Amino acid sequence: MKIIAYADGDQIALGVVTSPTHFLAIADIAPDLPTTLIAILEQEDGLARLRQAALGRNGAHLLANVTLKPFLERPNAIWALALNFKSHIAETGLQTSLEFPHLFMRTAASYVGGNEPIIAPPEAIARAFDYEGELGVVIGKPGRFIPVERAMEHVAGYTCINEGSVREYQMHNRQFGLGKNFEASGSYGPWLMTGDEFGDPATHSVLTRVNGVVRQRAPLDDMLLDVAKVVSYLSQGYRLRPGDFIAMGTPGALKPQADDKEGQDLSRQYGPFPTPGLVHMRPGDCVEVEIDGLGVLRNPVVADTSYAG
């Protein structure tokens, strides 16, 4: 089951995708369910009731006619992992624990939905604005001190993430902080796919395209710590809640092809680790994160028009 959020006038509504082109409005097929996804997840049988309500129905609404929005309004916590792909560790040369995840947090305001514009910081502020294609994990069942072998029971589903990162601000101090939380700098979507439909994350792969050129590609089993281990670890510190969100880290850059002048030009890189094949996101770009079997998250990149200079 694929669940979306979309703009409905000045409100946010939820839908269930039924085909590549159509969806059902949850308010039409299950008016007794809550109007936010987190509230549905908080009901023990919420997803099951929604699945039953959508069963066998054809979508009455066109996806092309709506603006997608982030399907989680204000999660209790948005966790993200750094240095969780072996290929990314290798390209940076940085060290990390092989046993414990390298965690930081993001704000809801730093994310937009599928097809919505990602905002690039003004070049006078920062120029190393990087994409990071990632798997997103959404918690459905609450829990504390969850054993690894039971951790996947607490996962509601998955999504694609572009973890937009402003490298200059990451390097200002030892904490990533603001560099991972610029306004509308990242995205997730286009939908939440429930775990029963997605299956084992380790059997899938992630790739990132910038203007049609593949810049990242890696199997998800290249992750240093898998979903179950991260969910279990987080639950040791606090009670996981429905709607908690985890970004599982990004792979390294693909080596540029012989004719890829942009990917070979390190003089156009302004981050701390010049890397062949890496390009920064700039206004006018289109960035796509694709996870096979899940979907494609696509976003244009635009300039921050609020900057007065």
VENZI-V210683 format. One record per pair of residues at least 12 apart in sequence whose ideal C-beta (glycine too) atoms are under 10 Angstrom apart, sorted by sequence separation. I is the first residue (numbers start at 1). J is the second residue. If there is no record, write none. Layout:
BEGIN
i: [I & I]
j: [J & J]
END
This chain:
BEGIN
i: [3 & 4 & 13 & 14 & 15 & 34 & 82 & 83 & 84 & 139 & 141 & 142 & 166 & 167 & 169 & 205 & 206 & 234 & 263 & 264 & 266 & 268 & 286 & 287 & 2 & 3 & 4 & 13 & 14 & 15 & 16 & 33 & 37 & 83 & 89 & 118 & 140 & 141 & 166 & 169 & 205 & 206 & 231 & 263 & 264 & 286 & 287 & 2 & 3 & 13 & 15 & 16 & 26 & 33 & 82 & 83 & 140 & 141 & 165 & 166 & 205 & 206 & 263 & 265 & 268 & 285 & 286 & 287 & 1 & 2 & 13 & 81 & 137 & 139 & 140 & 141 & 164 & 165 & 166 & 204 & 205 & 231 & 262 & 263 & 285 & 286 & 1 & 2 & 11 & 14 & 30 & 33 & 139 & 140 & 164 & 165 & 166 & 203 & 204 & 205 & 206 & 230 & 260 & 262 & 263 & 284 & 285 & 1 & 6 & 8 & 32 & 33 & 84 & 137 & 138 & 139 & 140 & 163 & 164 & 165 & 202 & 203 & 204 & 205 & 206 & 260 & 262 & 283 & 284 & 285 & 83 & 84 & 137 & 138 & 139 & 164 & 202 & 203 & 230 & 281 & 283 & 284 & 4 & 6 & 8 & 14 & 30 & 82 & 83 & 84 & 137 & 138 & 166 & 201 & 202 & 227 & 230 & 256 & 260 & 282 & 283 & 284 & 3 & 14 & 30 & 33 & 81 & 82 & 137 & 138 & 164 & 165 & 200 & 201 & 202 & 253 & 255 & 256 & 257 & 281 & 282 & 283 & 2 & 5 & 14 & 29 & 30 & 32 & 80 & 81 & 82 & 136 & 137 & 138 & 164 & 165 & 200 & 202 & 227 & 255 & 256 & 280 & 282 & 283 & 4 & 13 & 14 & 30 & 31 & 79 & 80 & 81 & 82 & 136 & 137 & 163 & 164 & 201 & 226 & 253 & 254 & 255 & 256 & 283 & 3 & 12 & 13 & 14 & 29 & 30 & 80 & 81 & 135 & 136 & 162 & 163 & 164 & 225 & 252 & 253 & 254 & 256 & 11 & 12 & 26 & 29 & 30 & 79 & 80 & 135 & 136 & 137 & 162 & 163 & 202 & 225 & 253 & 254 & 12 & 28 & 29 & 79 & 80 & 111 & 134 & 135 & 136 & 161 & 162 & 163 & 201 & 202 & 223 & 224 & 252 & 253 & 14 & 24 & 29 & 78 & 79 & 80 & 134 & 135 & 161 & 162 & 200 & 201 & 202 & 223 & 252 & 253 & 26 & 78 & 79 & 133 & 134 & 136 & 160 & 161 & 162 & 200 & 201 & 222 & 26 & 29 & 77 & 78 & 133 & 134 & 159 & 160 & 161 & 220 & 223 & 24 & 28 & 77 & 78 & 132 & 133 & 134 & 159 & 160 & 220 & 222 & 24 & 78 & 132 & 133 & 159 & 160 & 222 & 5 & 23 & 29 & 41 & 75 & 131 & 132 & 159 & 160 & 220 & 5 & 28 & 75 & 78 & 130 & 131 & 132 & 159 & 195 & 218 & 219 & 4 & 24 & 28 & 37 & 38 & 74 & 75 & 78 & 130 & 131 & 132 & 158 & 159 & 160 & 218 & 3 & 16 & 24 & 25 & 37 & 38 & 39 & 74 & 130 & 131 & 157 & 158 & 159 & 216 & 217 & 218 & 16 & 24 & 25 & 36 & 37 & 38 & 73 & 74 & 129 & 130 & 157 & 158 & 216 & 217 & 14 & 18 & 22 & 23 & 24 & 25 & 36 & 37 & 38 & 72 & 75 & 129 & 130 & 156 & 157 & 158 & 216 & 217 & 218 & 3 & 16 & 17 & 22 & 23 & 24 & 36 & 38 & 128 & 129 & 130 & 156 & 157 & 158 & 216 & 217 & 3 & 16 & 18 & 21 & 22 & 23 & 36 & 37 & 38 & 70 & 128 & 129 & 156 & 157 & 215 & 216 & 15 & 16 & 18 & 19 & 22 & 23 & 70 & 72 & 127 & 128 & 129 & 155 & 156 & 157 & 158 & 159 & 215 & 250 & 18 & 19 & 21 & 22 & 23 & 126 & 127 & 128 & 130 & 155 & 157 & 158 & 214 & 16 & 18 & 21 & 22 & 25 & 70 & 125 & 126 & 127 & 128 & 154 & 157 & 158 & 213 & 215 & 17 & 18 & 21 & 22 & 23 & 70 & 71 & 126 & 128 & 153 & 206 & 208 & 16 & 18 & 20 & 21 & 23 & 69 & 70 & 71 & 121 & 125 & 126 & 128 & 152 & 155 & 158 & 206 & 208 & 213 & 214 & 3 & 15 & 17 & 19 & 68 & 69 & 70 & 88 & 118 & 120 & 125 & 126 & 206 & 207 & 213 & 15 & 18 & 68 & 69 & 114 & 119 & 121 & 161 & 206 & 208 & 215 & 1 & 15 & 17 & 67 & 68 & 69 & 70 & 114 & 118 & 120 & 155 & 158 & 160 & 162 & 205 & 208 & 3 & 67 & 68 & 69 & 85 & 121 & 201 & 207 & 213 & 215 & 13 & 15 & 67 & 68 & 114 & 121 & 132 & 152 & 160 & 215 & 1 & 66 & 67 & 85 & 130 & 152 & 213 & 1 & 82 & 84 & 111 & 112 & 129 & 138 & 213 & 3 & 15 & 63 & 84 & 111 & 128 & 211 & 2 & 63 & 80 & 111 & 112 & 134 & 136 & 140 & 210 & 1 & 13 & 15 & 81 & 110 & 111 & 126 & 129 & 136 & 210 & 1 & 80 & 110 & 132 & 134 & 138 & 140 & 6 & 14 & 106 & 130 & 131 & 138 & 140 & 13 & 15 & 80 & 126 & 129 & 131 & 136 & 138 & 6 & 12 & 14 & 106 & 125 & 138 & 188 & 8 & 12 & 78 & 79 & 106 & 121 & 137 & 4 & 6 & 7 & 8 & 12 & 188 & 6 & 7 & 79 & 5 & 6 & 7 & 8 & 12 & 121 & 186 & 216 & 4 & 5 & 6 & 7 & 77 & 120 & 121 & 158 & 215 & 216 & 5 & 6 & 75 & 76 & 119 & 135 & 214 & 215 & 4 & 5 & 72 & 75 & 118 & 119 & 120 & 121 & 137 & 213 & 215 & 4 & 5 & 6 & 119 & 120 & 5 & 72 & 76 & 104 & 118 & 119 & 135 & 213 & 4 & 5 & 71 & 117 & 118 & 119 & 180 & 3 & 5 & 110 & 116 & 118 & 210 & 211 & 118 & 135 & 158 & 210 & 105 & 106 & 110 & 111 & 117 & 135 & 210 & 104 & 105 & 110 & 112 & 116 & 135 & 210 & 211 & 220 & 104 & 105 & 109 & 110 & 112 & 115 & 134 & 155 & 210 & 215 & 220 & 103 & 104 & 107 & 108 & 109 & 110 & 111 & 112 & 114 & 116 & 133 & 155 & 211 & 215 & 216 & 217 & 219 & 102 & 106 & 107 & 109 & 110 & 111 & 112 & 113 & 114 & 115 & 132 & 133 & 134 & 152 & 154 & 211 & 212 & 214 & 104 & 105 & 106 & 107 & 109 & 110 & 111 & 112 & 113 & 114 & 115 & 133 & 151 & 152 & 153 & 210 & 211 & 104 & 105 & 107 & 109 & 110 & 111 & 112 & 113 & 114 & 132 & 133 & 151 & 152 & 155 & 210 & 211 & 212 & 214 & 104 & 110 & 111 & 112 & 113 & 114 & 131 & 151 & 154 & 209 & 210 & 211 & 111 & 113 & 131 & 148 & 150 & 151 & 153 & 154 & 209 & 210 & 106 & 131 & 149 & 151 & 152 & 208 & 209 & 106 & 148 & 151 & 152 & 208 & 209 & 80 & 82 & 147 & 148 & 150 & 151 & 154 & 207 & 208 & 209 & 81 & 133 & 134 & 146 & 148 & 150 & 151 & 207 & 208 & 80 & 82 & 133 & 148 & 149 & 151 & 206 & 207 & 131 & 132 & 133 & 148 & 151 & 161 & 163 & 206 & 207 & 80 & 130 & 131 & 133 & 135 & 146 & 147 & 148 & 150 & 155 & 161 & 162 & 163 & 165 & 205 & 206 & 207 & 71 & 134 & 146 & 154 & 156 & 159 & 161 & 163 & 205 & 206 & 72 & 145 & 146 & 156 & 161 & 163 & 204 & 205 & 209 & 71 & 82 & 135 & 143 & 146 & 147 & 154 & 156 & 158 & 159 & 161 & 162 & 204 & 205 & 206 & 70 & 134 & 143 & 146 & 151 & 161 & 203 & 204 & 207 & 208 & 209 & 137 & 144 & 145 & 146 & 154 & 158 & 201 & 203 & 204 & 211 & 143 & 144 & 145 & 155 & 210 & 135 & 139 & 143 & 144 & 145 & 201 & 47 & 137 & 142 & 144 & 146 & 198 & 201 & 46 & 47 & 82 & 137 & 144 & 145 & 146 & 199 & 139 & 144 & 198 & 199 & 44 & 80 & 139 & 143 & 144 & 185 & 197 & 198 & 41 & 44 & 142 & 143 & 197 & 198 & 41 & 42 & 44 & 82 & 142 & 143 & 193 & 41 & 42 & 141 & 142 & 38 & 40 & 41 & 42 & 80 & 140 & 141 & 142 & 171 & 187 & 189 & 193 & 12 & 37 & 38 & 41 & 139 & 140 & 141 & 142 & 170 & 171 & 188 & 193 & 38 & 139 & 140 & 142 & 167 & 168 & 170 & 187 & 192 & 193 & 37 & 78 & 139 & 140 & 167 & 168 & 191 & 138 & 139 & 140 & 167 & 168 & 190 & 191 & 138 & 139 & 166 & 167 & 190 & 7 & 80 & 138 & 139 & 165 & 167 & 189 & 190 & 191 & 6 & 137 & 138 & 139 & 189 & 190 & 5 & 6 & 78 & 137 & 138 & 189 & 190 & 4 & 5 & 7 & 47 & 136 & 137 & 188 & 189 & 190 & 4 & 46 & 47 & 78 & 136 & 137 & 187 & 189 & 135 & 136 & 137 & 187 & 188 & 134 & 135 & 136 & 187 & 134 & 135 & 167 & 186 & 134 & 135 & 166 & 41 & 132 & 134 & 135 & 166 & 184 & 40 & 41 & 72 & 134 & 165 & 185 & 70 & 71 & 132 & 133 & 134 & 164 & 70 & 71 & 132 & 133 & 184 & 37 & 68 & 70 & 71 & 131 & 132 & 162 & 185 & 37 & 69 & 71 & 72 & 130 & 184 & 68 & 71 & 85 & 183 & 68 & 101 & 102 & 131 & 182 & 68 & 101 & 102 & 130 & 164 & 183 & 101 & 99 & 100 & 162 & 98 & 99 & 162 & 163 & 63 & 97 & 98 & 103 & 162 & 63 & 88 & 96 & 97 & 101 & 160 & 161 & 87 & 96 & 100 & 101 & 160 & 87 & 88 & 99 & 100 & 103 & 159 & 160 & 161 & 85 & 87 & 103 & 160 & 86 & 87 & 101 & 159 & 85 & 100 & 101 & 158 & 85 & 88 & 99 & 103 & 111 & 160 & 3 & 85 & 86 & 87 & 88 & 89 & 158 & 159 & 160 & 162 & 164 & 86 & 88 & 111 & 158 & 159 & 160 & 161 & 162 & 85 & 86 & 108 & 157 & 158 & 160 & 162 & 164 & 84 & 85 & 86 & 159 & 160 & 84 & 85 & 106 & 130 & 162 & 84 & 130 & 83 & 84 & 106 & 127 & 128 & 129 & 130 & 81 & 84 & 127 & 128 & 129 & 51 & 81 & 103 & 104 & 127 & 128 & 50 & 81 & 126 & 127 & 128 & 47 & 51 & 101 & 126 & 128 & 130 & 51 & 84 & 128 & 47 & 101 & 102 & 123 & 131 & 47 & 101 & 130 & 131 & 47 & 81 & 130 & 131 & 128 & 130 & 131 & 41 & 79 & 129 & 130 & 79 & 128 & 129 & 3 & 127 & 128 & 129 & 136 & 3 & 126 & 129 & 131 & 133 & 135 & 2 & 37 & 79 & 127 & 133 & 134 & 136 & 1 & 3 & 129 & 131 & 133 & 135 & 2 & 77 & 123 & 131 & 132 & 133 & 134 & 131 & 133 & 136 & 123 & 135 & 89 & 91 & 92 & 120 & 121 & 123 & 77 & 79 & 88 & 91 & 120 & 122 & 136 & 76 & 88 & 89 & 90 & 91 & 120 & 76 & 77 & 84 & 85 & 87 & 88 & 89 & 118 & 120 & 134 & 76 & 77 & 84 & 85 & 87 & 88 & 91 & 119 & 120 & 133 & 76 & 78 & 79 & 80 & 81 & 82 & 84 & 85 & 86 & 87 & 88 & 118 & 120 & 75 & 76 & 77 & 78 & 79 & 80 & 81 & 83 & 84 & 85 & 86 & 87 & 117 & 75 & 76 & 77 & 78 & 79 & 80 & 81 & 82 & 83 & 84 & 85 & 87 & 118 & 23 & 75 & 76 & 77 & 78 & 79 & 80 & 81 & 82 & 118 & 131 & 74 & 75 & 76 & 77 & 78 & 79 & 80 & 81 & 118 & 72 & 73 & 75 & 80 & 131 & 72 & 71 & 72 & 129 & 17 & 72 & 17 & 16 & 70 & 114 & 15 & 17 & 14 & 94 & 92 & 94 & 125 & 92 & 93 & 123 & 92 & 114 & 118 & 120 & 122 & 91 & 114 & 115 & 116 & 117 & 118 & 119 & 120 & 121 & 122 & 125 & 92 & 114 & 115 & 116 & 117 & 118 & 119 & 120 & 121 & 122 & 124 & 5 & 91 & 113 & 114 & 115 & 116 & 117 & 118 & 119 & 120 & 122 & 123 & 125 & 4 & 5 & 88 & 91 & 114 & 115 & 117 & 119 & 122 & 124 & 4 & 5 & 91 & 113 & 116 & 117 & 119 & 121 & 122 & 4 & 5 & 88 & 91 & 112 & 119 & 122 & 2 & 3 & 4 & 119 & 2 & 3 & 1 & 2 & 3 & 1 & 2 & 3 & 1 & 2 & 1 & 1 & 1 & 2 & 1 & 2 & 46 & 44 & 42 & 43 & 41 & 42 & 41 & 42 & 40 & 41 & 38 & 39 & 40 & 41 & 38 & 39 & 37 & 38 & 37 & 38 & 36 & 68 & 68 & 20 & 17 & 2 & 2]
j: [15 & 16 & 25 & 26 & 27 & 46 & 94 & 95 & 96 & 151 & 153 & 154 & 178 & 179 & 181 & 217 & 218 & 246 & 275 & 276 & 278 & 280 & 298 & 299 & 15 & 16 & 17 & 26 & 27 & 28 & 29 & 46 & 50 & 96 & 102 & 131 & 153 & 154 & 179 & 182 & 218 & 219 & 244 & 276 & 277 & 299 & 300 & 16 & 17 & 27 & 29 & 30 & 40 & 47 & 96 & 97 & 154 & 155 & 179 & 180 & 219 & 220 & 277 & 279 & 282 & 299 & 300 & 301 & 16 & 17 & 28 & 96 & 152 & 154 & 155 & 156 & 179 & 180 & 181 & 219 & 220 & 246 & 277 & 278 & 300 & 301 & 17 & 18 & 27 & 30 & 46 & 49 & 155 & 156 & 180 & 181 & 182 & 219 & 220 & 221 & 222 & 246 & 276 & 278 & 279 & 300 & 301 & 18 & 23 & 25 & 49 & 50 & 101 & 154 & 155 & 156 & 157 & 180 & 181 & 182 & 219 & 220 & 221 & 222 & 223 & 277 & 279 & 300 & 301 & 302 & 101 & 102 & 155 & 156 & 157 & 182 & 220 & 221 & 248 & 299 & 301 & 302 & 23 & 25 & 27 & 33 & 49 & 101 & 102 & 103 & 156 & 157 & 185 & 220 & 221 & 246 & 249 & 275 & 279 & 301 & 302 & 303 & 23 & 34 & 50 & 53 & 101 & 102 & 157 & 158 & 184 & 185 & 220 & 221 & 222 & 273 & 275 & 276 & 277 & 301 & 302 & 303 & 23 & 26 & 35 & 50 & 51 & 53 & 101 & 102 & 103 & 157 & 158 & 159 & 185 & 186 & 221 & 223 & 248 & 276 & 277 & 301 & 303 & 304 & 26 & 35 & 36 & 52 & 53 & 101 & 102 & 103 & 104 & 158 & 159 & 185 & 186 & 223 & 248 & 275 & 276 & 277 & 278 & 305 & 26 & 35 & 36 & 37 & 52 & 53 & 103 & 104 & 158 & 159 & 185 & 186 & 187 & 248 & 275 & 276 & 277 & 279 & 35 & 36 & 50 & 53 & 54 & 103 & 104 & 159 & 160 & 161 & 186 & 187 & 226 & 249 & 277 & 278 & 37 & 53 & 54 & 104 & 105 & 136 & 159 & 160 & 161 & 186 & 187 & 188 & 226 & 227 & 248 & 249 & 277 & 278 & 40 & 50 & 55 & 104 & 105 & 106 & 160 & 161 & 187 & 188 & 226 & 227 & 228 & 249 & 278 & 279 & 53 & 105 & 106 & 160 & 161 & 163 & 187 & 188 & 189 & 227 & 228 & 249 & 54 & 57 & 105 & 106 & 161 & 162 & 187 & 188 & 189 & 248 & 251 & 53 & 57 & 106 & 107 & 161 & 162 & 163 & 188 & 189 & 249 & 251 & 54 & 108 & 162 & 163 & 189 & 190 & 252 & 36 & 54 & 60 & 72 & 106 & 162 & 163 & 190 & 191 & 251 & 37 & 60 & 107 & 110 & 162 & 163 & 164 & 191 & 227 & 250 & 251 & 37 & 57 & 61 & 70 & 71 & 107 & 108 & 111 & 163 & 164 & 165 & 191 & 192 & 193 & 251 & 37 & 50 & 58 & 59 & 71 & 72 & 73 & 108 & 164 & 165 & 191 & 192 & 193 & 250 & 251 & 252 & 51 & 59 & 60 & 71 & 72 & 73 & 108 & 109 & 164 & 165 & 192 & 193 & 251 & 252 & 50 & 54 & 58 & 59 & 60 & 61 & 72 & 73 & 74 & 108 & 111 & 165 & 166 & 192 & 193 & 194 & 252 & 253 & 254 & 40 & 53 & 54 & 59 & 60 & 61 & 73 & 75 & 165 & 166 & 167 & 193 & 194 & 195 & 253 & 254 & 41 & 54 & 56 & 59 & 60 & 61 & 74 & 75 & 76 & 108 & 166 & 167 & 194 & 195 & 253 & 254 & 54 & 55 & 57 & 58 & 61 & 62 & 109 & 111 & 166 & 167 & 168 & 194 & 195 & 196 & 197 & 198 & 254 & 289 & 58 & 59 & 61 & 62 & 63 & 166 & 167 & 168 & 170 & 195 & 197 & 198 & 254 & 57 & 59 & 62 & 63 & 66 & 111 & 166 & 167 & 168 & 169 & 195 & 198 & 199 & 254 & 256 & 59 & 60 & 63 & 64 & 65 & 112 & 113 & 168 & 170 & 195 & 248 & 250 & 59 & 61 & 63 & 64 & 66 & 112 & 113 & 114 & 164 & 168 & 169 & 171 & 195 & 198 & 201 & 249 & 251 & 256 & 257 & 47 & 59 & 61 & 63 & 112 & 113 & 114 & 132 & 162 & 164 & 169 & 170 & 250 & 251 & 257 & 60 & 63 & 113 & 114 & 159 & 164 & 166 & 206 & 251 & 253 & 260 & 47 & 61 & 63 & 113 & 114 & 115 & 116 & 160 & 164 & 166 & 201 & 204 & 206 & 208 & 251 & 254 & 50 & 114 & 115 & 116 & 132 & 168 & 248 & 254 & 260 & 262 & 61 & 63 & 115 & 116 & 162 & 169 & 180 & 200 & 208 & 263 & 50 & 115 & 116 & 134 & 179 & 201 & 262 & 51 & 132 & 134 & 161 & 162 & 179 & 188 & 263 & 54 & 66 & 114 & 135 & 162 & 179 & 262 & 54 & 115 & 132 & 163 & 164 & 186 & 188 & 192 & 262 & 54 & 66 & 68 & 134 & 163 & 164 & 179 & 182 & 189 & 263 & 55 & 134 & 164 & 186 & 188 & 192 & 194 & 61 & 69 & 161 & 185 & 186 & 193 & 195 & 69 & 71 & 136 & 182 & 185 & 187 & 192 & 194 & 63 & 69 & 71 & 163 & 182 & 195 & 245 & 66 & 70 & 136 & 137 & 164 & 179 & 195 & 63 & 65 & 66 & 67 & 71 & 247 & 66 & 67 & 139 & 66 & 67 & 68 & 69 & 73 & 182 & 247 & 277 & 66 & 67 & 68 & 69 & 139 & 182 & 183 & 220 & 277 & 278 & 68 & 69 & 138 & 139 & 182 & 198 & 277 & 278 & 68 & 69 & 136 & 139 & 182 & 183 & 184 & 185 & 201 & 277 & 279 & 69 & 70 & 71 & 184 & 185 & 71 & 138 & 142 & 170 & 184 & 185 & 201 & 279 & 71 & 72 & 138 & 184 & 185 & 186 & 247 & 71 & 73 & 178 & 184 & 186 & 278 & 279 & 187 & 204 & 227 & 279 & 175 & 176 & 180 & 181 & 187 & 205 & 280 & 175 & 176 & 181 & 183 & 187 & 206 & 281 & 282 & 291 & 176 & 177 & 181 & 182 & 184 & 187 & 206 & 227 & 282 & 287 & 292 & 176 & 177 & 180 & 181 & 182 & 183 & 184 & 185 & 187 & 189 & 206 & 228 & 284 & 288 & 289 & 290 & 292 & 176 & 180 & 181 & 183 & 184 & 185 & 186 & 187 & 188 & 189 & 206 & 207 & 208 & 226 & 228 & 285 & 286 & 288 & 179 & 180 & 181 & 182 & 184 & 185 & 186 & 187 & 188 & 189 & 190 & 208 & 226 & 227 & 228 & 285 & 286 & 180 & 181 & 183 & 185 & 186 & 187 & 188 & 189 & 190 & 208 & 209 & 227 & 228 & 231 & 286 & 287 & 288 & 290 & 181 & 187 & 188 & 189 & 190 & 191 & 208 & 228 & 231 & 286 & 287 & 288 & 189 & 191 & 209 & 226 & 228 & 229 & 231 & 232 & 287 & 288 & 185 & 210 & 228 & 230 & 231 & 287 & 288 & 186 & 228 & 231 & 232 & 288 & 289 & 161 & 163 & 228 & 229 & 231 & 232 & 235 & 288 & 289 & 290 & 163 & 215 & 216 & 228 & 230 & 232 & 233 & 289 & 290 & 163 & 165 & 216 & 231 & 232 & 234 & 289 & 290 & 215 & 216 & 217 & 232 & 235 & 245 & 247 & 290 & 291 & 165 & 215 & 216 & 218 & 220 & 231 & 232 & 233 & 235 & 240 & 246 & 247 & 248 & 250 & 290 & 291 & 292 & 157 & 220 & 232 & 240 & 242 & 245 & 247 & 249 & 291 & 292 & 159 & 232 & 233 & 243 & 248 & 250 & 291 & 292 & 296 & 159 & 170 & 223 & 231 & 234 & 235 & 242 & 244 & 246 & 247 & 249 & 250 & 292 & 293 & 294 & 159 & 223 & 232 & 235 & 240 & 250 & 292 & 293 & 296 & 297 & 298 & 227 & 234 & 235 & 236 & 244 & 248 & 291 & 293 & 294 & 301 & 234 & 235 & 236 & 246 & 301 & 227 & 231 & 235 & 236 & 237 & 293 & 140 & 230 & 235 & 237 & 239 & 291 & 294 & 140 & 141 & 176 & 231 & 238 & 239 & 240 & 293 & 234 & 239 & 293 & 294 & 140 & 176 & 235 & 239 & 240 & 281 & 293 & 294 & 138 & 141 & 239 & 240 & 294 & 295 & 139 & 140 & 142 & 180 & 240 & 241 & 291 & 140 & 141 & 240 & 241 & 138 & 140 & 141 & 142 & 180 & 240 & 241 & 242 & 271 & 287 & 289 & 293 & 113 & 138 & 139 & 142 & 240 & 241 & 242 & 243 & 271 & 272 & 289 & 294 & 140 & 241 & 242 & 244 & 269 & 270 & 272 & 289 & 294 & 295 & 140 & 181 & 242 & 243 & 270 & 271 & 294 & 242 & 243 & 244 & 271 & 272 & 294 & 295 & 243 & 244 & 271 & 272 & 295 & 113 & 186 & 244 & 245 & 271 & 273 & 295 & 296 & 297 & 113 & 244 & 245 & 246 & 296 & 297 & 113 & 114 & 186 & 245 & 246 & 297 & 298 & 113 & 114 & 116 & 156 & 245 & 246 & 297 & 298 & 299 & 114 & 156 & 157 & 188 & 246 & 247 & 297 & 299 & 246 & 247 & 248 & 298 & 299 & 246 & 247 & 248 & 299 & 247 & 248 & 280 & 299 & 248 & 249 & 280 & 156 & 247 & 249 & 250 & 281 & 299 & 156 & 157 & 188 & 250 & 281 & 301 & 187 & 188 & 249 & 250 & 251 & 281 & 188 & 189 & 250 & 251 & 302 & 156 & 187 & 189 & 190 & 250 & 251 & 281 & 304 & 157 & 189 & 191 & 192 & 250 & 304 & 189 & 192 & 206 & 304 & 190 & 223 & 224 & 253 & 304 & 191 & 224 & 225 & 253 & 287 & 306 & 225 & 224 & 225 & 287 & 224 & 225 & 288 & 289 & 190 & 224 & 225 & 230 & 289 & 191 & 216 & 224 & 225 & 229 & 288 & 289 & 216 & 225 & 229 & 230 & 289 & 217 & 218 & 229 & 230 & 233 & 289 & 290 & 291 & 216 & 218 & 234 & 291 & 218 & 219 & 233 & 291 & 218 & 233 & 234 & 291 & 219 & 222 & 233 & 237 & 245 & 294 & 138 & 220 & 221 & 222 & 223 & 224 & 293 & 294 & 295 & 297 & 299 & 222 & 224 & 247 & 294 & 295 & 296 & 297 & 298 & 222 & 223 & 245 & 294 & 295 & 297 & 299 & 301 & 222 & 223 & 224 & 297 & 298 & 223 & 224 & 245 & 269 & 301 & 224 & 270 & 224 & 225 & 247 & 268 & 269 & 270 & 271 & 223 & 226 & 269 & 270 & 271 & 194 & 224 & 246 & 247 & 270 & 271 & 194 & 225 & 270 & 271 & 272 & 192 & 196 & 246 & 271 & 273 & 275 & 197 & 230 & 274 & 194 & 248 & 249 & 270 & 278 & 195 & 249 & 278 & 279 & 196 & 230 & 279 & 280 & 278 & 280 & 281 & 192 & 230 & 280 & 281 & 231 & 280 & 281 & 156 & 280 & 281 & 282 & 289 & 157 & 280 & 283 & 285 & 287 & 289 & 157 & 192 & 234 & 282 & 288 & 289 & 291 & 157 & 159 & 285 & 287 & 289 & 291 & 159 & 234 & 280 & 288 & 289 & 290 & 291 & 289 & 291 & 294 & 282 & 294 & 249 & 251 & 252 & 280 & 281 & 283 & 238 & 240 & 249 & 252 & 281 & 283 & 297 & 238 & 250 & 251 & 252 & 253 & 282 & 239 & 240 & 247 & 248 & 250 & 251 & 252 & 281 & 283 & 297 & 240 & 241 & 248 & 249 & 251 & 252 & 255 & 283 & 284 & 297 & 241 & 243 & 244 & 245 & 246 & 247 & 249 & 250 & 251 & 252 & 253 & 283 & 285 & 241 & 242 & 243 & 244 & 245 & 246 & 247 & 249 & 250 & 251 & 252 & 253 & 283 & 242 & 243 & 244 & 245 & 246 & 247 & 248 & 249 & 250 & 251 & 252 & 254 & 285 & 191 & 243 & 244 & 245 & 246 & 247 & 248 & 249 & 250 & 286 & 299 & 243 & 244 & 245 & 246 & 247 & 248 & 249 & 250 & 287 & 242 & 243 & 245 & 250 & 301 & 243 & 243 & 244 & 301 & 190 & 245 & 191 & 191 & 245 & 289 & 191 & 193 & 192 & 272 & 271 & 273 & 304 & 272 & 273 & 303 & 273 & 295 & 299 & 301 & 303 & 273 & 296 & 297 & 298 & 299 & 300 & 301 & 302 & 303 & 304 & 307 & 275 & 297 & 298 & 299 & 300 & 301 & 302 & 303 & 304 & 305 & 307 & 189 & 275 & 297 & 298 & 299 & 300 & 301 & 302 & 303 & 304 & 306 & 307 & 309 & 189 & 190 & 273 & 276 & 299 & 300 & 302 & 304 & 307 & 309 & 190 & 191 & 277 & 299 & 302 & 303 & 305 & 307 & 308 & 191 & 192 & 275 & 278 & 299 & 306 & 309 & 190 & 191 & 192 & 307 & 191 & 192 & 191 & 192 & 193 & 192 & 193 & 194 & 193 & 194 & 194 & 195 & 196 & 197 & 197 & 198 & 242 & 242 & 241 & 242 & 241 & 242 & 242 & 243 & 242 & 243 & 241 & 242 & 243 & 244 & 242 & 243 & 242 & 243 & 243 & 244 & 243 & 297 & 298 & 295 & 295 & 294 & 295]
END
